Every structure is written in structure tokens, then in C-alpha cells.
Amino acid sequence: MLTHPTIDQLHQLGLTGMARAFTELEANPKSAELSHAEWLGLLLDREATDRYERRLRARLRFARLRHQAAVEDVDYRAARGLDRTLFQALIGGRWIDQAQNLIIEGPAGVGKSWLACALGQKACRDNRSVLYQRIPRMFGDLALARGDGRYPRLMRALGGVKLLILDDWGLEPLGPDQRHDMLEIVEDRYGRGATLITSQIPVDRWHDLIGEPTLADAILDRIIHNAHRLQLSGDSLRKPQAPKTVAA
């Protein structure tokens, strides 16, 4: 068999995973013991894996997650009141497919952003589109976009993903433009995509943060009524651990 023309054809067809697997099998003396069906199965398996990994890398680049976090690394022993049963149900992602929301609430340093990014990374692994945004920066980007023509494109990106992560909600009260932006985002996503919001501020104070009662009612109605809630507590996990003393 002419190896090089075969590999060239595989590359021309975009089957790069199969091309690498073909090269490895050709170089392995034990591959002569494999049947044609086994060869084909190995080639197809490598191509499927290669395509999945390329798509995953692209999804993670687009998501721009703040932390390199994974649900397998969650420490359930940390004293922060994490509901293990609920969190493990959330890992499955059914709430994302059903366009429900998730609110992770708690004081600074208890791992809200990290947990949100872990769920985002798992959603990317499960072939769901994800976008992470820190809310203060998002509002700043939208304000700039109004002046340079990018506003419709940014709003489409915020509205189009399966999971939108909005981190650090409520650090400061919303202004008129920010209230309008938030209403447009949650309205566009309502029933179409899941939104995950992290906040240090208890939900019962969000109405005051938004400011204008009519818009606040409209925004919160689209966020809260179908939202799961993880309420965390405890001291900041960022605090350095006290050094252990050695008995004299």
C-alpha cells in the first residue's frame, strides 16, 4: 500500500485524526495482527476524538472562562455550605437544556466564580456553547459598543449562547443604560438559554440595586422565577491558612 498518497488524501479530506492514526498504525509492527475492521475502527475512533477535542478547544476559547476549573475538582469538604446533591444535579446540565437559570450567592472568597467556571467548563465538554462575562466589564464594553457600531453584535453574542455566565452581579447600582442592557439580555434569553449569575448581594436586595421599579420587576421576573439557587456561606477560601506549630 502506498502510505504517503493515502495520508495526503486523508489530509485533503480534513481527516487529520485519521491521518495521524494511520501513520502510527503503519509504524507499529503489531498492527499487522489487526483485521481490516479493527483498523477502520481505530481510525474512526481517532478521528472522532480529534474532532471533539478541536470543537472543545474552540468552545473554551469563545467562553473565556475566568478560572481553569473542573467539576471533578470541587472540594465538598470546604466549609461553605455547598449543597452537594443540588450541585451534582446541576453538573448533568439538564437545567441548561431547559433554559433555566442558576444563582450562586454568597460572600466574597467562597468560590462562586470558580464553581460557575467549573459548570461552564463542563457545559463546553458536553458540546454546549458558553460565554463568561464579568458584569462590570460587560456593561463597560456595551457602553463603548454603542459608539462604534458593535452593540448589535455583542448583544447577539450574549443572547445566543446556551449558557451565559454573569459574574459579580450587584457590585454597584445600575444606571439607566445598564438597566436597559440587562432587560434586553434577560428578555432575549428568556426561554431560549440558561443564565448563571454570581453575586455577593442577597437576592432580596436586587430590586433596589436595579433602581427603577418597573424595570426591576421585569428583569427579576425573567431571572428568578425559574432559577436554581446555591447559597454559600463561610469565610473566604483565599485567606492564608495559619501555619502549623511544631511542639517543642
C-alpha positions, 0 to 999 in steps of 0.5 A: 500500500502506498502510505504517503498518497493515502495520508495526503488524501486523508489530509485533503479530506480534513481527516487529520485524526485519521491521518495521524492514526494511520501513520502510527498504525503503519509504524507499529509492527503489531498492527499487522495482527489487526483485521481490516475492521479493527483498523477502520475502527481505530481510525474512526475512533481517532478521528472522532476524538480529534474532532471533539477535542478541536470543537472543545478547544474552540468552545473554551476559547469563545467562553473565556472562562475566568478560572481553569476549573473542573467539576471533578475538582470541587472540594465538598469538604470546604466549609461553605455550605455547598449543597452537594446533591443540588450541585451534582444535579446541576453538573448533568446540565439538564437545567441548561437544556431547559433554559433555566437559570442558576444563582450562586450567592454568597460572600466574597472568597467562597468560590462562586466564580470558580464553581460557575467556571467549573459548570461552564467548563463542563457545559463546553465538554458536553458540546454546549456553547458558553460565554463568561462575562464579568458584569462590570466589564460587560456593561463597560464594553456595551457602553463603548459598543454603542459608539462604534457600531458593535452593540448589535453584535455583542448583544447577539453574542450574549443572547445566543449562547446556551449558557451565559455566565454573569459574574459579580452581579450587584457590585454597584447600582445600575444606571439607566443604560445598564438597566436597559442592557440587562432587560434586553439580555434577560428578555432575549434569553428568556426561554431560549438559554440558561443564565448563571449569575454570581453575586455577593448581594442577597437576592432580596436586595436586587430590586433596589440595586436595579433602581427603577421599579418597573424595570426591576420587576421585569428583569427579576421576573425573567431571572428568578422565577425559574432559577436554581439557587446555591447559597454559600456561606463561610469565610473566604477560601483565599485567606492564608491558612495559619501555619502549623506549630511544631511542639517543642 
